[in-house]
């Protein structure tokens, strides 16, 4: 049928006929406001600001023919850069039409992106730069020949008998015009149509082609019309919604922003949303929720009823493409639609081509999805051989299918990652069509094919950096698959093959920090495999082993130990003690015992494991290195810092050599060594550099929302705290706490530990009420998980006692110290570093209360203990010297004052070397030296010492809103006293 007629107008005409493109940017209520009689002067005035200075020349062509059948919307927004690119290609770059150098520009992109609207806008803005602008509707040969027939009529070369003959006359007439003319070939979407047939022969004129097919025309000037920039999308929606943007509140703009993000800034979808809001079909504050609930209804219905052209909707634009592919009737077309349907169950972005490698389209011939049935039964029912069931989608066929989809701009390629993507709304439309238009067999086949495709590329034994990165890319696809149509889930763990697929899904989720989702899958699979195959079947034990590991990561250490003990017993029974899987079970149980706080039990297992692995597998085997890393962690918890540093350093070097610097396990070894160095008080400069690099690598490889990234950040924050960078440490800890709360939950041990670190900052700032609240919450949660005598509980209770002491609740603090000291001695002995720290805190309390003799005795025991366990230069050893010096200074006896000054000098020299001159502990010791000088009668020396310390503190921290240290008051008092004495 011939399309609606339109007229070409001479320059003196005032009328431009109404009309609208197939994929309009404005639905009927908006169209009614902008169509009608529009004068050329109005168009020129509206579009004047789009014309670049280079085009504003006095020798413009007089436009004689203007055959554009549509009027651009008054709501046209953005695309200025694209208009300028077209200007450079079609106007600035064409200096002389007699050169026979025809300029051809191609606008390609997804249906609804705004290609036609952009070409209309270009024609209106640059109308006076062309002698004639002509339009060809290239949606079919029929519409194209009718368009050329109209050109023949205005040229008066038509014969009025045959459309094709008249069209040829019009085309050849245009070819011979040496004036500067522009031919717009719109809608050349069908790959089976040769667009070159619509191009007038010769080298005169300029061509602008709009198409969904990026391969439609061979041109050096091809422009992809992608989504609108987000700000242009916001402006477009607010314009169409019928309210000036200036009248929108900040909250309204936020809602508009969320709407256009959800629509992925697709022009036609944004217009449709604006029309719905304008027509009061949906309020602005309701649209997003309504869209998420009923997106299919909104995308397939026009805003209001109108003409046939005006009824085009977002989904309708893409149904045209699907119908054209189906009409091809080829195996390539069938494959293309299969790829599209399978993609509905994957995430819309970054779909690896490898997923389709193990999908064979011939499986679709099966009457039901029978991949889980015995091979003999499948052969009997379908005639498919076992070899066929292992076959792949032929790569050439897959490439042809993807090429066909790309020719309609339904997908876009990323050659760097060997993947493709769909527009978010195209993805939604495919799901809608699959669910509502296809039969149940096609639906089930596509869904299972997606799951089998993902599982086929998951190799749980591959640990290379590229393997981790690839599995990270799979995580969104697995999450989407599991979240889609969950009530009709096609995968059943009771089926062996389905269970294997789900276990692989859980493995990827666990690896990428989605522990809760992984736990649920492992749990279901383990239960079903146990019922189907037995409690001690190898597959059941593998699933249970995975379950125990993820439970340990979730902080459920008792459950984890119980499961690993069960798996270990079965593997010992059937595989023997020296089998690799048995040894892995020993390591897993060791990890669970460490989490429970049973360091001695974990150490016994680890010692035997490490000996066996070195003997059986060698020193540089991955499993051996894991055992070495575990030994380092256990030594750290046991207070053996030097031994821990040796094991951690060896593990790090082996992993660097075997796995590379950027491997996640290597980064884990860096974190381990940083924590050990932080506790050991040595090489903090190196530790900070290593830790910062580890965080950077984690961010790049795993993102900030991965638990392992948060662990690296936490290690850096603790080190910064020890180094006196309190504000930076607090900032990182806050980010870690927020991340862990969201990813792991507020009751996870790691989250609660982070809360305890924030409590330390509150204590430092003197906000003891907040510190007690934060630490109390952390302790309550950890005691519920670990019990009273876990090593971490003792450390945090010691911190609570410090808060009580500084808050002048001395009786409660002393009671806690004595209780903690007894528990430390019972569990780890009095020489454990944590027991010595508890004794140090008790000595400080007694000194402050005036029990100087008892405080001195404990203080000397602390100094001796730290020197033996940590070394003379450890920050804790140096602080113990300061503490003992302060106790001796309090006695006021000359002999004690002399020893106090010697101890303080030793501490100060060490702190300058280890912590730096600007660390608060260093300044505190310098102030103590001033106080001792004061006590020994060296007033002027003390005055100068006080002044230097106060000045340095003010320079470093004077702008911070915190209490000034005690030595400011002493300095002021001494200064006043000296002035009074002088006067």
N, C-alpha and C positions, 0 to 999 in steps of 0.2 A: 504494500500500500504506500502511496506517495506521502511523504511527510508534509506537515503543515507548510504552506507556502510562506515565503518571505520575500521582501523586495530589496533590491540594491538602490541606493539613493544617491543622487547627485549632490554636490556640496551645497547647493542652494535649498535643498529640501529641509523642512523642519521636523519631519516625522521619521521616527524609527519604529518599525513594527514590533509588536510584542512577541515574545518567544522565550523559551527557557531551555537550558541544556538538560540532558538526561540525568546527570547527577548534580542537581542544584544544590547550592550552598544555603538556600533559604526556602523553607516550606511555605505553603500557600498563603498563610496570613501575612508573612513578611513580603512575599512577592506582590501581593495586592497593593502594598504601599509604594513599591518602586517601579512598577510597570505603568504603561500609559504613554502619553505624549511627552517626550523629553527632548528639549531643543539641543542643538549642537553647542550652543553657547554655554548651557548649563553643564554639559559633559566636560567641555574644555575647562570651565571654572573649577569643577569638582576635582579634575585630574591634574590641574596645572602643577601642583606641588610634586608630582611623581616624575616630571620631566627634568632630566639632568641639564646642567648648564651647557654641556657639549651639544645638546640637541636644540638649544634655544638660539638658532641661527636665523638670519633674515631670509635665507634662500630656501625656506621650506617648500616642499611640494604642495601643490594645490590638490587636495583630496577630491577626486571626482566620483569614485565608486566606494561605497562602504556597505558591504554585504554581510555584516555580522548579524545573525538572527536573534541574538540575545542581548539583554542589557545587564551590565554588571550590577551587583547589589550595592546599595548605599552603605551596607554593613561590611563591605570588603575591608579586610584588616590585614596589615602586615604585607609580606612578600615583596617589600621594596627592593631588597637585594636581588631577588630573582628577576624582577622587572628590569633592573639595571643590567643584569647579565644578558637578558634578551636584547636589550638596547645595544649593548656592545657587539652582540653577535649579528643582529639583523639590520642595524642602522649605522652605528659608528664604524663597524668593520666593513661596510659596503660603501666605498667611496665613489665608484663609477660603475654604472650598470652595463656599460659597453665592454667590460673586462671579461664577460662571460664566466665570472666566478660566482655561481649561485651559493647563497648562504642557507643552510638547513639547520634548524634547531629542533630538538626533540624534547618534549616534556613527558616523562613517564613516571608511573607510580600507581599505587593502589586505588581502586575505585572509591570515590568519596574524598580523595585527598585534595581536590580543588584544581585539577589540571585545566578543565574547560573554563572555569571561572577566571583563572589566571590569564588564559589566552584572550578572553573577552576584555579583561581589564587592560591588557597590553594594547589591543586594537584601539580601544577608546583613548587611552593616554597618548599613544603615538600615531593617532589617525592622520594628522597633518604631515607626517613624515613619508607617507606613501601616496602615490597617485591613485592606487586602488587597493582595497582590502577585500578579499573574496573568501568564501567559507564553503568547505566540503564536509558533509556529514559522512564519515567513513565507517559507521557501525556495520554497514553491509554494502555489497556492490550496488544494490538497488538504490539505497539512499545516496550513495556517492554519485551515480550517474544522473540522478535527478538534480543533484546540486550543480553538476557541470552543465546540465540542460538549461538551468536558470541563468548561468553565466552566458551561454550561447544566446539566450533570448535578449539579454540586455545589450549584447554585442550585435544583435540582429543578424546572426549567422545561423540561426536554427532553421530547420526545414519543416518542423511541425508534424513529422510523421513517426519517426522512430526515436525513442529515448536515447538508446545507445549511440545512434548516429549523431543526434544533436549534442550529446555529451562530448563526443570526440571533437566536434566542431568547436565547442566552447573551450575545450582543453587546448586545442591547437591555436585558437585565436589568442588565448592568454600567453601562450608560449612565444608569440611573435611580438608582444608588446615590450618595447624597449624602455618604457617608463618604469619607475621603481614601484613594484607591486608586491603585495604579501598574500600568499595563499595559506589559509589555516585549514589543515586536515585534522578534523576532530574525531576522536573515538575510534582510532585504528587499533582496536583491541584484539581482533581475531587473528591468531598467528597463521591461519590458512589463507588469509587474504594478502596478496602482494601489494603493499602500499605504493611501491614504485609505479604501479599502473595508474595511480592518481596524480602523478607528478607530470606537469607539462614538460615536454622535451626541450632540450636546449639549456642554455646557461643563464637565462635572464630570470629576474624575480627572486623573492625570498620565500622560504617555506617554514611553517611552524606546525609541527605534528604533535598531537596529544594522544597518548596510548598507555595501556597497561603493560605493554610488551616492550621491554628495554632493547629487544633485538629487532624491532619492527623496521627500523630504518638505519642504514649505515651512515652515521654522521659523527663528526668530531665534536659537535656541540650537543651533548646529551645532559639533561638536567633532571635529577631525581626529585620529584615533588614529594617530600616526606611530610611528617607531621608538622603542624604549626609550632613555632617556639611557644613556650608555656605562657609568656607574657602576652603574646598575640592571641593565644587561645582565651586567656582571661578577658582581654579587651573585646574579642568577638562575642563571647557569651554575654557579657554585660550590655553590649550594644543591642543585641537581639532581644534580650530579656526586657528591654524597654525602659531602662532606668539609667540615668547618667552615672558613670563610674564614680564621680566625685561624691555622690550621695550614699555610696555603699559604706557601711561601717567596716572596721578592721575585721570583725568576726565574719561579716558577709564575704569579704574578699578571701578570707581563709576557706570558706565553704566553696566559693567559686573555684579556687585553686584545687581543692580536693576533687571537685567534679571533673575538671578538665584533665587532671592526672588520671583519674579512673577511666576516662575516655581516651587516654593516650594521645590527647591533642589531635585527634582526627577531625578535620574541618567539618565534614558533613555531620558527624556525631555531635560536635559542639553546637552546631546550628540547631540540630534537632532538640538538644537539651534546652537551648535558649528559647526555642519556640514553645516547648512544653511549659516553661516557667512564664513566658509572656502570655500564653493563653490561659494561665491559671489552672492548667491541668495538674500542676504540682508546684508547691511552694519551693523557694530556694533552699530553705533549711530541711526540706523533706526529700529533695530530688535524689541525693546520693544514696540514702537508705532505700528509697523506692527503686532506684536503678539496680542496686545490688540484689534486691529481692525479686524484681521482675524485669531484668535486663532484656530478656528475650522479647517480652511484650513491647517494651519501649523501642527496641531496635527494629522491630518488624511492622510497626504501625506509624503512619504519618501523623504529624501533629494535628492536622484537621483534614477534612475531605477537600479535594480540589480536582483539578484536571488530571488526566492520566500522567503527564509528565511530572506534575507536582506530587504525585503519590509515591514517587521513588523514595525508598527508605535506605538506611544503612545496610540492612541484610539483603534487600533487593538488589543493591549494587553488586553484591558478590555472588548472588544466585545466578546472575547473568553469566559470570565467569564459569561457575560450575556447570551450568547448562551447556555452554559452548564446549567445555572439555568432554562432557558426556556425549555430545553429538558427534565427536570425532570417531567414537566407536572402535578405537584401536587399543592394542595391549598397552601402549604407552599412556593413553588416557586412563585406562583402568588402573594401572600402577600409580599414576599421579593421584587419583582419588583415594586409593588405598593409603598412600603416604599421608595425605591430608587427614584422613579419618583416624589413622593411628596417632597422628600428632595431637588429636583432641585430648588424649589421655596423658600427654606429656606437658611440661611447662612450655609456654609459648616462645621463650627466648633461648638462644644458644642450644639448639637440638643437635647433638653430635651425629654425624652421618653413620658412625660406627654402630649406633643403636639398631639400625636397619639391616645390619650385616647378616644376622641370624634369623631374619624374618623371610620366609619364603611365601610369595603370594599364592603359590599353588595350594597351600594349606587351606585357603579359603574355600576350596572345593569340598572340604569335609562338611557333612551335614550338621555336625555339632563340633565344638572344640573338644578334640579327643586326644590332645597331646599327653594327657595324664594317664590314658588307658594303656594296657599292655600292648606291645608292638604287634604281637600275633593277631590280636583282635582288630587293631587299626588296619592291618594289611587285609584282613578278611572283609572288613566293611568298606574300605575305600580303594584297595588295590595299591596303596602307597607303600613303597619299599622302605626298609629301615634306613638305607642310604639316603633316600629322599628326605626322610624326616630330619636328617642332619644337614641338609643342603642349605644354601644361602640364597638370598635375593641376588641374582646376577648383577654384578656391579654396573655393567653397561645399561641394563634395564633401569636400575635405580637412578643412575645419572640422567637418563632420558626422562624419567618421571619428574625428577626435580627440575630439570630444564623447562619442562612444560609448565609446571607450577610457577616458576620464575617468570615465564613469558606473560603471565597474567598478573604479575606483581603480588601474588598471594604469599610468596615467601621471599626472603632476602638472604643472600649468602654471606658468610664470613669465612673467607678463604684462609685466614690466619689460624682459625680454630677448627677448620673442616666441619662447619656446622651451618645450620640455617635457622631463621626465626620467622615467626608470624606476628603480624600486628595483634595486639591484645584483643581487639574486638573481632578480628577475623577468627581468632582462636575460639572466642565465645560463640561466634556464628557456626563454626564447624561442629562444636559440641551440640549446639541446638539442632542442626540439621541431622546429625548422627542419631540423636535421641528420638527425634520426631518424624524423620522421613525414611530412615533405613530400617530394614527388617532386623529381628532379634539376633539372627545368626551373624549378620554383618557386624552388628554392634558388639557381640561377644568376641568375635574374631579380632576386631580392631583392638578391643580392650586387652585381651590376652596377648596379642602380638606386641603391644606396647610393653607389658610387663616382662615378656620373654626377651624382648630386644634390650631392655635395660639390664636385666640379669646376665645376659650373655656377655656383656662387656665388663662385668665386675669380677675381678680376680682377687680374692681375699689374700692370696699369698704374695702378691706383688707389692713391694714396699718402696719402690723408687720414687723420686721427687715428682716425676711426670705422672706416675700412677696416682699419687695422692691428689695432684692437681686435677686429673681427669675425673676421679671419683667425686671430687668437690663439685665439679660441674654437673654431676648426675644428681646431686642432692635435691635441687629444686624439682626435677622431674619425678623423683620418687615421692617427694612430699605431695606434689600435685596428684600423682596417680592414687596415692592412698587416701587423699582427701576428696577425690571425685566420686560422687554417687556411692558413698560409703555403705549405704543400706543394701545395695545390690552387688556387693563386692564379689568379683568373680574368682578371686584367689581364696582357696580353702586350705588352711594348714594341714588338715587331715590327709590331703593328697601329697604324696611324697615330693613330686616335682614342684608343686605350689609352695610347699614348706621350704624347699631349697631357694626358691625365688625370694620368698619373704625374708629368709635369713640373710641373703645378700643385700636386700633392701635395708635391713636393720644394721648390717655391718657398715654400710655407707652412712647411714644416719648417725650411728655412734661415732664414727670417725670424724664427722663434721659437727659434733657437739650436741646433737639432738638425742640426749640420753633417755628421756622419758619415752619418746616414740619408739626408740630402739628396744627399750626394756619390754614394752607392751608386745612388740612383735616376737621377740625372743621367747617371752613367756608363753604366748599362744602356740608357737611352733614346738617348743619343748613339750608342752602338755600333749599336743596332738601326736607328735612323733613317739612319745612314750606309750600312748595308747595303741598306735598303729604298729610300731616296730619293737617295742619293749624298752625297759628302763636302761639296759646296758648296751643297746645297739649303738654302733659308732656314730650314726647321725644324731641320735638322741643326745649322746655325750658331747658332741661338738656344739649343739645348740645350747645345752646347759652351760658349757664352758663360756660361751659368749654371754649368756645371761648373767653368770657370776661376775664376769668382768665389768659389765655395765652397771651392775648393782654396786660394785666397789666404787665406781666413779660417781654414783649417786649418793655415796656415803652410807649405804646399807651394809656395813661390814660384817655383821653377824650372819646375815643371809648369804652374803658372798662367800664367806668362809665355809659355811655348811655345804653350799653347792660345789665349791671347788674340792672339798674333802671327799664328797661323794664321787665326783668325776675322777679324782686321783686314785681312789680305791679301785674303781672299775678298770682304769687304764693299767694300773699295776698288775691287776689280775690277768688281763687279756694280752697286754702288750709288753709287759716287763718294765722294770724300774729304769732301764737305760734308753727306752724309746723316746724319740723327740717329743711326742705328744704328752708322755708321762712327765718328762722334765718341764714342759710348759705348764702342766697342771701344778707342779710343785712351786714354780715361780708365781702362778696366779694365787695360790694359797698364801704364799709369803706376803704378797701385796695386801691381801685381805687382813692378815695378822698385823701388819704394820699399821693399817688404818685403824684397827681396834686398839692399838697401843701396846700390843704384846710384842715388844721389841726383842726380848730374849728368845721367844719362840720363833719369831721371824728370822732372827740371826742364825739359829741352829739350822733351820731349813736352808737358808741361803748359803751357808758355809758348805754344806753337803752338795747342794746343787751346783755351786760354782766349781767345786772340785771335779764333779762328774762331767760337767759341760766342757771344761778345759781338756779333760782326758779324752772325751768322745768326739767333740766337735772342733776343738781347737780354741785358741785364745781370741781370735778375731772373728769368730762366728757371731752373727747377730744376736742369737739367744745368749751366748756367753757375755756379750757386752751388756745386755739387759740385766743379767745377774750382777755384773760389776757395778752398774748404775744403782741397782737396788742396795748393794752392800754400802755404797757411799751414803745413801739416804739413811740406812739403819745406823751407820756410824755417827752420822750427824745427830740423830735422835738420841744416841747413847752418849753424846758429849765428846766423842773422839774425833775432833775436828781435823787434826793432821792426817789421820788415817782416811777420813772421809774425803779430804781434798785430793789425796793420792788416787783413790779409786775413781773419783769423779773426773779428775784430769786424764787418767788413762782411758776411761770410757769415751771422753770427749775426743781425744786424739784418734782413737780407733774409728769412731763414727765419722769424723771428718774425712779420714782416709778412705773409708769404705762407702759412705753414703753421700758425702759432700757437705759443704758448709751450710747450705740452705735447707737441708732435709729436716723435717719436723722432729725426728729423734735426736738429731745433732743439736737443734735449738733447745730441746728438752735437757740435754746434757749441759748446755751453757747455763740454763736456768738453775740446774742443780749445783753447779760450781759457784755461781753467783751467791746463792743462799748460803753455801758452806763458807765462802770467803767473808760474807757479811757476819756470820756467827763467829768465825774465827778471828775477825778483826784485822785481817791482813789484805794487802793489795786491793784496797778499795777503789783506787783510781782505775785499775784494770778491770775490776768487777763492774764498775759503773759503765765503762765503755762497752764491755761485753753485753751487759744487760740491756743497754739502749739499743744496741744492734740486734739483739734477740727480739725485742719488742717490734722493731722496724720490720724484721723478716717475718714475724708472725702476722703482723698487720697486712703485709703484702700477700702472703701465701694463704692465710686462713680468715682474715677479716677480724674486726674488733669484736664481733659477736660470737667468737669461738671460745669455749672455756680455757683452752690452752693459751690463747692470746691473753686472756685475763690473768692467768697464772704468771705469765711473763711480766705483765704490767705490775702485778702485786709484788713480785720479787724486786723489781726496780724501785717501787715505792718504799719498800721496807729498807732497802739500802740507802735511799735518799734521806729517809728519816734518821738513820744512824749517822749520816753525814751532816745532819743539821739543816737540810733543805726541807723544812717542815711544810711550808705552803705548797710547794710542788708535790711533795709526798701526799699531802691531804687531797690535792686535786686529782691525782691518779687513783688514790684509794676510793674516792667518791665515785669515779667512773667505773672502777672495778666492782664496787658494791652494787651500783645500779645494774650493771651487766649481769652479775651473778644472780641477783634477785630475779631478773627476768628470765634468764636461761636455766638456772638450777633451782630456783625457788628460795624463799626467805629462810627456810629451815635447813638448807643444805649446809654441811659443816664449813665449806669454803666461804659461803656467804656470811656465816656467823663469825668466822675468823676475821674477815674483812671488817665487820662491825666492831670487833674488839680493837682493831687498829685505829678506827675512827674515835673510839673511846679514849685511846692514848692521846690523840690530838686534843680532845676536849679537856683532858687532865692537864696537858701542858699549858693550855690557855687559861687554866684556873676555873673552868666551868665544871666543878666537881659533881653537881647535880646531874648534868647531861651525861658526864662520863659514867657515873654509877648506873644510870638508866640504860645506856648503850651496852656497857659491859655486862650488866645484869641480864639483859635480854640474850646476849650471846651465850653466857654461861648456862642459863636455863635451857636453851635449845641444845647445847652440846652435852650437858649432863643427861638429858633425856635420851640422847643418841648413844653416848659412850659410858655413862656411869660416873661415879665420883672420882675414881683413881686413874683415869686416863692422863697421860703425860701432858697433853694440851690443857686439860682442866686445871692441873696444878699450876701451870704457867699463868693462866688467866686469873685464877684465884689470887695468885701472888700480885698480879697487877691491880686487882681489886683492893688488896690490902694496902698497896701504895697510895691508891686514891683515898682510902679511909684515913691514912696517916696524914696526907697533905691537907685533908679536909678537917683535921684536928679531931677525928674520931679515933683517938689513940688506943683506947681500950679494945675496941673491935679489931683494929689493925693488929695489935699485939697478939690477941687471941688467934687470929687467922695465921700469923707467922709461925707460932708455936705448932699449930695443927699441921700446917704445910710442911714444916721442917721434919716432923715425925713421919709423915707420909712419904716424903722424899727419901729419908733414911731407910724406910722399910722397903721401898720399891727399887731404888737405884743406888743407895749408899750416900753417905754424907759428903763424899768427894765428887759427886756428879755436879757439873757446872750449874744446873738449875737449883740444886740444893745449896750450893755456895752463894748463888744470887739471893736466895731466900734468907740466908744467914746475913748477907750484906744489908738487906732491907731491915732485918731485925736490929742489927747493930746501929743503923741510922736512926731508927725509932728510939732505941734506948739512949743514944747520945742526945737526941733532941729533948728527951724527958729528963735528962740530968744524971742518968745512971752511967757515968763515964767509965768507971772501972770495968763493968760488965761489957759495955760497948767496945772498950779498947781491946779486951780479950777476944771478943768475937771478930773485931776488925782485923786483928793480927792473923787470926785463923783464916779469914777470907783472903787476905793478901797472899799468904802462903799457898792456899789452895788454888787460887787463880794463877799464880806464877807457875805452879806445877802442871796444871791442866791446860792453861791457855797460853802461857808464855809471858814474858815481862812486858812486851809491847802491845798486848791485846788491850783494846779500849776498856774492857771490864776490869782488867788488872790495874790500869792507870786510874780508873775511877775509884777503885778500892783504896789506892794510895791517897787520893784526895779525901775520901771519906774518913780514913784513919787519921790523916793530918788534921782534919776539922775536929775530930773527937779529942785529939791531944791538945789542940789549941784551946779547946774549951776548958781545960783544967787550969790554965793560966800559970802553971809552974814553969820555971825557966828551962829546965831540962826537957820537959815535954814540948815547949815552944820551939826549942832548937831542933828536936827531932821532927816536929810537925813541919817546920820550914824546909828541912831537907827532903822529907817525903813529898811535900807540895812542889818543890823544884823538880824532883824526879818525875812526878806526874805531869807537870807543865811542859817539860822538855819532850816527853813522850807524846803528849797530846798535840803539840805543835807539829811533830813529825808525822803522826798517824792521822790525826783529824784535821789539822790545819789550824792556823792562828785565829781564825774567825769562828770556829765551832763554839757553841754555847758552853760545852764542857770545858774547853780551853779557857774561855773568858771567866768562867766560874772559878777555876783554879787560880787564875791570875788575881782575881778579887780576893781569894783566900790568902794569897801571899801578901796582899796589901793589908789585910786584916791582921795577919801575924806581925807584920812590920809595925802596925799600929800598937799591937799588944806589947811589943818589945821596946816601945818608946821611940821608934824612928818615925816621928810624925810627918816630917816633910817628905821622906821617902814614900811613906804610906799614902800621903796626899797625892803625890805624882802618880803612884801606881793606880789608885782609885780613879783619878782623872782620865788616865789612858784607857782603862777598861770601860768606863762609862761613855767616853767619847766613841770608842770603837763600836760598842753596843748600839749607840744611838745612830751612828752612820749605817749600820747593817740592818737594824730592825726598828729604828725609831718611828717609822711611818706605820708600823703595824699596831693594831688595836689590841694590845695585850699588856698585862701587868709588868711594871718595871721590876727587875731583880732587886734583891735585898741590898746589894752593894751601892745602889744609888743613895739610899737613905744613910748608910754609913759614911759615904763620901761627903754628903751634905753636912752631916753632923760634925765630921772631922774638920771640914773647911770652916765651919762656924766657930768651932773651938779654937782653931789656930788664929783666926781673925780676932777673937776676943782676947786671946793671950797677947797678941801683938799690941792691941790697943791698950 
